[in-house]
Amino acid sequence: MKAITFILMFFPLIGYSQKNDSIAVYHGNGAFERKIMDLSNNNLIELPVIDWDVEILILDNNDLMEIPKWFGNLKNLRSLSIRNNNLMDVRSLMYCENLEEIYLSNNPNLKDLPSFSFCKKIKIIDVVNTKINELPISIRGMESIAYFKYSTAKKK
């Protein structure tokens, strides 16, 4: 099971589905609701359509190069991990208005971040081992940012 240690801290009862690598959360009223989707390690080169209600999406260790335009429709998305991919373009993330955490480390071709002006809740951005080697101007004025992690430029 992926990320269960993290999830158990927040949810009292969790069921795991092998069928679609999602985790259902039991709310105590007899209803299960899918909030977390883990599609890591699937050799994805493009994203399948994602459940619009997903709050935590894990796409680590795939071969993704871009995030599709429809990604902005994920209005409940709070945490996104797309580590260890081949991302070059993440502009679609700027429309995920409830996004709080973005983990983009180990995407060696990623050199730019969009303006997150619509993402007023964003607190954490991790871009270690990308071509982003300084705090982007568009991020500097954001009051919500608590943590921005990047690698400094390598000296030759």
C-alpha positions as CSV (number, residue, x, y, z in Angstrom):
1,M,0.0,0.0,0.0
2,K,1.3,3.4,-0.9
3,A,1.4,6.4,1.5
4,I,-0.7,4.6,4.1
5,T,1.5,5.8,7.0
6,F,0.8,9.4,6.1
7,I,-2.9,8.8,5.5
8,L,-3.6,7.1,8.8
9,M,-2.7,10.2,10.6
10,F,-5.7,12.0,9.1
11,F,-8.3,9.4,8.5
12,P,-9.5,6.8,11.0
13,L,-10.6,4.0,8.6
14,I,-9.2,3.5,5.1
15,G,-9.9,0.9,2.4
16,Y,-7.5,0.3,-0.5
17,S,-8.5,-0.7,-4.0
18,Q,-6.1,-2.6,-6.1
19,K,-8.3,-2.0,-9.2
20,N,-7.6,1.8,-9.6
21,D,-4.9,2.5,-6.9
22,S,-7.3,4.7,-5.0
23,I,-8.0,4.9,-1.3
24,A,-11.5,5.2,0.0
25,V,-12.2,7.1,3.2
26,Y,-15.0,6.0,5.5
27,H,-16.9,9.0,7.0
28,G,-18.8,7.1,9.7
29,N,-22.2,7.6,8.1
30,G,-22.0,4.5,5.9
31,A,-20.5,6.4,2.9
32,F,-17.1,5.8,1.3
33,E,-15.6,8.7,-0.6
34,R,-12.5,8.5,-2.8
35,K,-10.2,11.4,-1.9
36,I,-6.7,10.0,-2.6
37,M,-5.4,8.6,-5.9
38,D,-2.0,7.0,-6.3
39,L,-1.0,6.4,-9.9
40,S,2.7,6.2,-9.3
41,N,5.0,3.6,-10.9
42,N,2.7,3.0,-13.8
43,N,5.0,4.1,-16.7
44,L,2.3,6.7,-17.7
45,I,3.3,9.0,-20.6
46,E,0.0,10.9,-20.3
47,L,-2.6,11.2,-17.6
48,P,-5.9,9.3,-17.7
49,V,-9.0,11.3,-16.7
50,I,-8.8,11.8,-12.9
51,D,-11.7,11.7,-10.5
52,W,-12.7,15.3,-10.1
53,D,-13.1,14.9,-6.3
54,V,-9.6,13.8,-5.7
55,E,-7.8,15.8,-2.9
56,I,-4.4,14.1,-2.9
57,L,-2.9,12.9,-6.2
58,I,0.4,10.9,-6.4
59,L,1.9,10.5,-9.9
60,D,5.5,9.8,-8.9
61,N,7.9,7.6,-11.0
62,N,6.2,7.8,-14.4
63,D,7.2,9.3,-17.8
64,L,4.9,12.4,-17.8
65,M,6.1,15.4,-19.8
66,E,3.2,17.7,-19.2
67,I,0.1,18.3,-17.2
68,P,-3.0,18.4,-19.4
69,K,-5.2,21.6,-19.6
70,W,-8.2,19.9,-17.9
71,F,-6.1,19.6,-14.8
72,G,-7.5,23.0,-13.6
73,N,-10.9,21.3,-13.2
74,L,-9.6,19.4,-10.2
75,K,-11.1,21.9,-7.8
76,N,-10.7,19.8,-4.7
77,L,-7.0,19.0,-5.3
78,R,-4.9,20.0,-2.3
79,S,-1.7,18.0,-2.6
80,L,0.0,16.9,-5.8
81,S,3.2,14.8,-6.1
82,I,4.7,14.4,-9.5
83,R,8.3,13.5,-8.5
84,N,10.6,11.6,-10.8
85,N,9.0,12.3,-14.2
86,N,10.1,14.2,-17.3
87,L,7.9,17.3,-16.8
88,M,8.7,20.3,-19.0
89,D,5.5,22.2,-18.6
90,V,3.3,22.7,-15.5
91,R,1.3,25.7,-16.6
92,S,-2.0,23.9,-16.0
93,L,-1.3,23.9,-12.2
94,M,-2.0,27.6,-12.0
95,Y,-5.7,27.0,-12.2
96,C,-5.9,24.5,-9.3
97,E,-7.1,27.1,-6.8
98,N,-7.2,24.8,-3.7
99,L,-3.7,23.4,-4.2
100,E,-1.6,23.7,-1.0
101,E,1.3,21.4,-1.8
102,I,3.2,20.7,-5.0
103,Y,6.1,18.2,-5.1
104,L,7.9,18.4,-8.5
105,S,11.4,17.2,-7.5
106,N,13.5,15.2,-10.0
107,N,12.0,16.5,-13.2
108,P,15.3,17.5,-14.8
109,N,13.8,19.3,-17.8
110,L,11.4,21.5,-15.7
111,K,12.7,25.1,-15.9
112,D,9.7,27.3,-15.2
113,L,6.8,27.6,-12.8
114,P,3.6,29.4,-13.7
115,S,2.3,32.3,-11.8
116,F,0.2,30.8,-9.0
117,S,-1.9,33.9,-8.6
118,F,-5.1,31.8,-8.6
119,C,-3.6,29.4,-6.0
120,K,-4.0,31.5,-2.8
121,K,-3.7,28.5,-0.5
122,I,-0.3,27.2,-1.7
123,K,2.1,26.6,1.1
124,I,4.7,24.1,-0.1
125,I,6.6,23.9,-3.4
126,D,9.4,21.4,-3.9
127,V,11.4,21.7,-7.1
128,V,14.7,20.1,-6.1
129,N,16.7,18.6,-9.0
130,T,15.0,20.6,-11.7
131,K,16.3,23.5,-13.8
132,I,14.7,25.9,-11.3
133,N,17.6,27.1,-9.3
134,E,16.3,30.3,-7.6
135,L,13.1,31.6,-6.1
136,P,10.9,32.7,-9.1
137,I,9.7,36.3,-9.1
138,S,6.1,35.2,-9.4
139,I,6.4,33.3,-6.1
140,R,8.3,35.9,-4.1
141,G,5.3,38.0,-3.3
142,M,3.0,35.1,-2.3
143,E,2.2,35.4,1.4
144,S,0.9,31.8,1.7
145,I,4.2,30.2,0.8
146,A,5.8,28.7,3.9
147,Y,8.3,26.4,2.2
148,F,10.0,26.6,-1.3
149,K,12.8,24.0,-1.8
150,Y,15.1,24.1,-4.8
151,S,18.6,23.2,-5.8
152,T,21.1,25.9,-6.3
153,A,22.9,26.2,-9.7
154,K,25.8,23.9,-10.0
155,K,29.2,25.6,-10.4
156,K,31.2,24.5,-13.4
